Amino acid sequence: MKIGILTYYGVHNHGAVLQANALKSVLETQGHDVKFLTFDRSYEYITAEQTKKYKISPASIGYYAKYMTQKGVGNIVYNLEKSKTLKEYRQTHFDLSTPYDQFDGDAIIIGSDEVFSLEIGFNPILYGLGLKCNKVLSYAGSFGPTTIEDVDRLGKRKKITEGLSGMTAISVRDQNSQVVVKELTGKDVPLVCDPVILYGYKKEMGKKHDSDYILVYAYDGRMNDADEVQKIKAFAKAHHKKLYSVGYHHKWCDRNVNVSPDQLLQSINNASFVITDTFHGSVMSIICNTPMAVMLRNNSNKLRYLLSEYGLSDQIVDDFSELDGAAGNKIDFNEVNRKVQERRTYSMNYLVGTLEK
């Protein structure tokens, strides 16, 4: 079967790249021919100044000059190298040769990640609108921080309802998204696992070995508050560990490590502990069986459910003074892995069954 995937494949984020590659890899193991469908993303709900961050052009020069002044040269150099690394990974792993409106295959899968979110803009095709394909489904789609109130506030209820109602099948990865779809369409849609969990990346993460570092995985615009930094550094010092920021730049860490997506998985697999406030930082810790502490921010819609789904709610910290408590929890990874396998089986049956209909 010829399948096109619609997702945010070009985000400056290892997690987004890994989820895209994971879904592609799972489909390829089923014998399908898979492409990523290209499209121009909408930025209608952010300011013109913010657009310069997401849509690189000559107008971005001033934005990034200001950014460099605030963040420092080290951050800019790090992110330029990161951009190059992620680009090389996409070139190696992704077929990005087909615009969405030129795809003539058998099915289009929308997702995963925050494909339904209205935080930045409204992309009609991500709700199935205007797609020239008889079979359009979503896999593990998410509204992210977008609630039903946001949908109404932005005046998109009618359009999104039309699109979702016309899709062959819908699945989501968190309860907020399930609630929004139910409100808009009246449909009870299944909850499936993120593609990173579905695929597992067992081969890519390698074998565990002892390490002397705590891994920090947080967007470089977060986890820089002086109080947060002081508490994290005190925790690491008390446990005689170095702090490695991997995938993002945090100048207060002992090392900032630029890695490929596969190397990030290896770094998390070998860390003694992970401190994160991201969805995919938590997902990667789960599949690597690495103990973690997780701070919820504006991503609590999806992240709180993820952790509860695998019995890891006790790893949530409201303040980084609670790191010792999270580290002291004895995680039963045998039980976590049992739940992971259960969710994989259910999710794979949904995906295969829906494509075969």
C-alpha positions as CSV (number, residue, x, y, z in Angstrom):
1,M,0.0,0.0,0.0
2,K,1.2,3.5,-0.8
3,I,0.9,5.7,2.3
4,G,1.5,9.4,2.9
5,I,2.1,10.8,6.4
6,L,1.1,14.3,7.3
7,T,2.9,15.5,10.4
8,Y,5.3,18.2,11.5
9,Y,8.4,16.6,10.1
10,G,10.6,19.8,10.1
11,V,10.4,20.9,13.7
12,H,13.7,21.8,15.5
13,N,13.1,19.1,18.0
14,H,14.4,15.5,18.3
15,G,11.1,14.2,19.7
16,A,9.1,15.4,16.6
17,V,11.7,13.8,14.3
18,L,11.7,10.5,16.2
19,Q,7.9,10.2,16.3
20,A,7.7,10.8,12.5
21,N,10.4,8.3,11.8
22,A,8.9,5.7,14.2
23,L,5.5,5.8,12.4
24,K,7.2,5.4,9.1
25,S,9.3,2.6,10.3
26,V,6.4,0.7,11.7
27,L,4.5,1.0,8.5
28,E,7.5,-0.1,6.5
29,T,7.8,-3.3,8.6
30,Q,4.2,-4.0,7.4
31,G,5.4,-3.8,3.8
32,H,4.0,-0.4,2.9
33,D,5.6,2.2,0.7
34,V,5.8,5.4,2.9
35,K,6.3,9.1,2.1
36,F,6.0,12.2,4.1
37,L,3.7,14.7,2.4
38,T,5.0,18.3,2.3
39,F,2.9,21.4,3.1
40,D,3.3,25.0,4.1
41,R,2.5,25.4,7.8
42,S,0.1,28.1,9.0
43,Y,1.4,30.7,11.5
44,E,-1.8,32.8,11.7
45,Y,-2.1,32.7,15.5
46,I,1.3,34.0,16.5
47,T,2.8,37.5,16.0
48,A,4.8,38.5,13.0
49,E,7.8,38.7,15.3
50,Q,7.3,35.1,16.5
51,T,6.9,34.0,12.9
52,K,10.5,34.9,12.2
53,K,11.5,32.1,14.6
54,Y,9.5,29.4,12.9
55,K,9.7,30.5,9.3
56,I,13.3,31.2,8.4
57,S,13.9,34.0,5.9
58,P,16.0,37.2,5.7
59,A,13.5,38.8,8.1
60,S,14.7,36.3,10.7
61,I,18.2,37.9,10.9
62,G,17.1,40.6,13.4
63,Y,15.2,38.1,15.5
64,Y,18.1,35.8,15.9
65,A,20.5,38.7,16.5
66,K,18.4,39.7,19.4
67,Y,18.1,36.0,20.4
68,M,21.9,35.7,20.4
69,T,22.3,38.8,22.6
70,Q,19.9,37.2,25.1
71,K,21.1,33.6,25.0
72,G,24.7,34.0,24.1
73,V,26.9,32.8,21.2
74,G,27.2,29.3,22.6
75,N,23.4,28.8,22.3
76,I,23.4,30.0,18.7
77,V,26.4,27.8,17.7
78,Y,24.8,24.8,19.4
79,N,21.4,25.3,17.6
80,L,23.1,25.8,14.2
81,E,24.9,22.5,14.7
82,K,21.7,20.8,15.9
83,S,19.8,22.1,12.8
84,K,22.4,20.6,10.6
85,T,22.3,17.2,12.4
86,L,18.5,17.0,12.2
87,K,18.5,18.0,8.6
88,E,21.0,15.2,7.8
89,Y,18.8,12.7,9.7
90,R,15.8,13.8,7.7
91,Q,17.7,13.5,4.4
92,T,18.7,10.0,5.4
93,H,15.4,8.7,6.8
94,F,12.6,10.7,5.2
95,D,11.2,10.8,1.7
96,L,10.0,14.4,1.4
97,S,9.5,14.5,-2.4
98,T,5.8,14.7,-2.6
99,P,3.5,17.7,-1.9
100,Y,0.3,16.7,-0.2
101,D,-1.9,17.8,-3.2
102,Q,0.1,15.6,-5.6
103,F,-0.1,12.4,-3.6
104,D,-1.9,9.6,-5.5
105,G,-1.5,6.7,-3.0
106,D,-3.9,4.5,-1.1
107,A,-4.1,6.1,2.3
108,I,-3.0,9.2,4.2
109,I,-2.2,9.1,7.9
110,I,-2.4,12.3,9.9
111,G,-0.2,12.3,13.0
112,S,1.3,11.8,15.4
113,D,2.3,14.8,17.5
114,E,0.3,18.0,18.0
115,V,-1.2,17.9,14.5
116,F,-4.6,19.1,15.8
117,S,-3.3,21.9,17.9
118,L,-4.3,25.5,17.2
119,E,-1.5,27.0,19.2
120,I,0.4,28.4,16.2
121,G,-2.1,28.2,13.3
122,F,-4.9,26.4,11.5
123,N,-3.9,23.8,8.9
124,P,-7.1,22.5,7.2
125,I,-5.4,19.4,5.7
126,L,-4.4,18.2,9.2
127,Y,-8.1,17.6,9.9
128,G,-8.6,15.9,6.5
129,L,-10.0,18.9,4.6
130,G,-9.0,19.1,1.0
131,L,-7.2,15.8,0.8
132,K,-7.6,13.8,-2.5
133,C,-7.5,10.3,-1.0
134,N,-10.3,7.8,-0.3
135,K,-8.7,6.7,3.0
136,V,-7.7,9.3,5.5
137,L,-7.1,8.4,9.1
138,S,-5.3,9.8,12.1
139,Y,-2.8,7.9,14.3
140,A,-2.2,9.2,17.8
141,G,-3.1,12.8,16.8
142,S,-3.1,15.4,19.6
143,F,-4.7,18.7,20.2
144,G,-1.8,19.5,22.6
145,P,-2.7,22.5,24.8
146,T,-5.7,23.3,22.6
147,T,-9.0,22.7,24.5
148,I,-12.6,22.8,23.1
149,E,-12.8,26.4,24.5
150,D,-9.9,27.3,22.3
151,V,-11.6,25.8,19.3
152,D,-14.7,27.9,19.9
153,R,-12.7,31.0,20.7
154,L,-10.9,30.8,17.4
155,G,-14.1,30.1,15.5
156,K,-12.9,26.8,14.1
157,R,-15.6,24.4,15.4
158,K,-17.5,24.1,12.1
159,K,-14.4,23.5,10.0
160,I,-12.7,21.0,12.3
161,T,-15.9,19.1,12.9
162,E,-16.4,18.9,9.1
163,G,-12.9,17.6,8.6
164,L,-12.8,15.1,11.4
165,S,-16.3,13.8,10.6
166,G,-15.2,13.0,7.1
167,M,-12.1,11.0,8.1
168,T,-12.1,7.2,7.7
169,A,-10.9,6.7,11.3
170,I,-9.6,8.8,14.1
171,S,-7.3,7.8,17.0
172,V,-5.6,10.2,19.5
173,R,-2.9,9.8,22.2
174,D,-4.3,11.7,25.2
175,Q,-7.6,12.2,27.0
176,N,-7.9,15.9,26.2
177,S,-7.8,15.1,22.5
178,Q,-10.3,12.3,23.0
179,V,-12.7,14.8,24.8
180,V,-12.4,17.4,22.1
181,V,-13.1,14.9,19.3
182,K,-16.1,13.6,21.2
183,E,-17.4,17.1,21.7
184,L,-17.0,18.0,18.0
185,T,-18.1,14.7,16.3
186,G,-19.9,12.7,18.9
187,K,-17.5,9.8,18.3
188,D,-15.7,7.8,21.0
189,V,-12.3,7.4,19.5
190,P,-9.5,5.1,20.7
191,L,-6.5,6.1,22.6
192,V,-3.3,4.7,21.1
193,C,0.4,5.1,22.0
194,D,2.8,7.5,20.6
195,P,4.7,6.1,17.6
196,V,8.0,6.2,19.6
197,I,6.5,3.8,22.0
198,L,4.9,1.8,19.2
199,Y,8.2,1.3,17.4
200,G,10.3,1.0,20.5
201,Y,13.7,1.9,19.0
202,K,15.3,-1.1,20.7
203,K,18.1,-1.5,18.2
204,E,18.9,2.3,18.0
205,M,19.1,2.8,21.8
206,G,21.8,0.1,22.2
207,K,22.8,-1.6,25.4
208,K,22.8,0.0,28.8
209,H,26.1,0.7,30.6
210,D,27.0,2.5,33.9
211,S,27.3,6.3,33.7
212,D,28.1,9.2,35.9
213,Y,25.7,11.8,34.5
214,I,22.1,13.0,35.0
215,L,20.6,14.0,31.7
216,V,18.6,17.2,31.3
217,Y,16.1,17.3,28.4
218,A,14.2,20.6,28.3
219,Y,13.6,23.3,25.7
220,D,16.3,25.9,26.0
221,G,13.7,28.5,26.8
222,R,12.7,26.6,29.9
223,M,14.4,25.4,33.0
224,N,16.6,28.5,33.3
225,D,15.0,30.1,36.3
226,A,17.7,30.7,38.9
227,D,15.7,28.9,41.6
228,E,15.1,25.8,39.4
229,V,18.8,25.7,38.3
230,Q,20.0,26.0,41.9
231,K,17.9,23.0,43.0
232,I,18.8,20.8,40.1
233,K,22.5,21.5,40.6
234,A,22.3,20.8,44.3
235,F,20.6,17.5,43.5
236,A,23.3,16.5,41.1
237,K,26.1,17.5,43.5
238,A,24.5,15.5,46.4
239,H,24.5,12.4,44.2
240,H,28.0,13.1,42.8
241,K,26.8,13.3,39.2
242,K,27.5,15.6,36.3
243,L,24.7,17.4,34.5
244,Y,24.5,16.8,30.7
245,S,22.0,18.8,28.6
246,V,21.4,16.7,25.5
247,G,19.4,18.0,22.5
248,Y,19.1,21.5,23.9
249,H,21.5,24.1,25.2
250,H,21.6,25.0,28.9
251,K,24.8,26.9,29.8
252,W,24.5,26.0,33.5
253,C,25.0,22.3,32.8
254,D,28.4,20.7,33.0
255,R,28.2,19.6,29.3
256,N,25.9,20.5,26.4
257,V,25.9,17.6,24.0
258,N,24.8,17.8,20.3
259,V,23.5,14.5,19.1
260,S,21.6,12.8,16.4
261,P,18.1,11.4,17.3
262,D,19.5,7.9,17.7
263,Q,22.4,9.2,19.9
264,L,19.8,11.0,22.1
265,L,18.1,7.7,22.7
266,Q,21.5,6.2,23.6
267,S,22.2,9.1,25.9
268,I,18.9,8.6,27.7
269,N,19.4,4.9,27.9
270,N,22.7,5.3,29.6
271,A,21.8,8.2,32.0
272,S,21.5,7.4,35.7
273,F,18.5,9.7,35.9
274,V,16.5,12.1,33.5
275,I,15.1,15.5,34.4
276,T,12.6,16.7,31.8
277,D,9.5,18.8,31.3
278,T,8.7,17.4,27.8
279,F,6.4,14.8,26.4
280,H,9.0,13.0,24.3
281,G,11.6,13.3,27.0
282,S,9.3,11.2,29.2
283,V,8.4,8.8,26.3
284,M,12.1,8.2,25.7
285,S,12.8,7.6,29.4
286,I,9.9,5.1,29.4
287,I,11.2,3.0,26.5
288,C,14.7,3.2,27.8
289,N,13.6,2.2,31.3
290,T,15.5,5.1,32.8
291,P,14.3,6.7,36.1
292,M,13.0,10.2,35.6
293,A,11.5,13.3,37.2
294,V,9.0,15.2,35.2
295,M,7.9,18.8,35.6
296,L,4.5,19.6,34.1
297,R,4.1,23.0,32.3
298,N,1.7,24.0,29.6
299,N,1.8,20.4,28.3
300,S,-0.1,18.9,31.2
301,N,-3.0,18.0,28.9
302,K,-0.9,15.2,27.3
303,L,1.9,14.6,29.7
304,R,-0.1,13.9,32.8
305,Y,-2.1,11.3,31.0
306,L,1.0,9.7,29.5
307,L,2.6,9.2,33.0
308,S,-0.6,7.9,34.5
309,E,-1.0,5.5,31.6
310,Y,2.2,3.7,32.6
311,G,1.9,4.0,36.3
312,L,4.5,6.8,36.6
313,S,2.4,9.7,38.1
314,D,4.7,9.6,41.2
315,Q,7.5,10.9,39.0
316,I,5.8,14.2,38.6
317,V,7.4,17.0,40.6
318,D,5.8,20.4,41.3
319,D,9.1,21.9,42.4
320,F,12.6,20.7,41.8
321,S,13.1,20.6,45.5
322,E,11.2,17.3,45.1
323,L,13.9,15.6,43.0
324,D,15.1,13.4,45.8
325,G,11.6,12.1,46.3
326,A,11.2,11.2,42.7
327,A,14.7,9.6,42.5
328,G,13.8,7.6,45.6
329,N,10.7,6.0,44.1
330,K,11.5,2.4,43.1
331,I,10.0,2.1,39.6
332,D,8.9,-1.3,38.6
333,F,10.0,-1.3,35.0
334,N,8.8,-4.9,34.5
335,E,5.3,-3.5,35.1
336,V,5.9,-0.5,33.0
337,N,7.2,-2.7,30.2
338,R,4.1,-4.9,30.5
339,K,1.9,-1.9,30.1
340,V,4.0,-0.7,27.1
341,Q,3.6,-4.1,25.4
342,E,-0.2,-4.0,26.1
343,R,-0.5,-0.6,24.6
344,R,1.7,-1.5,21.6
345,T,-0.5,-4.6,20.8
346,Y,-3.7,-2.6,21.1
347,S,-2.3,0.3,19.0
348,M,-0.8,-1.9,16.3
349,N,-4.1,-3.8,16.0
350,Y,-5.9,-0.5,15.5
351,L,-3.4,0.7,12.9
352,V,-3.3,-2.5,10.9
353,G,-7.0,-3.1,11.2
354,T,-7.9,0.4,10.0
355,L,-5.6,0.2,7.0
356,E,-7.0,-3.2,6.0
357,K,-10.7,-2.1,6.1
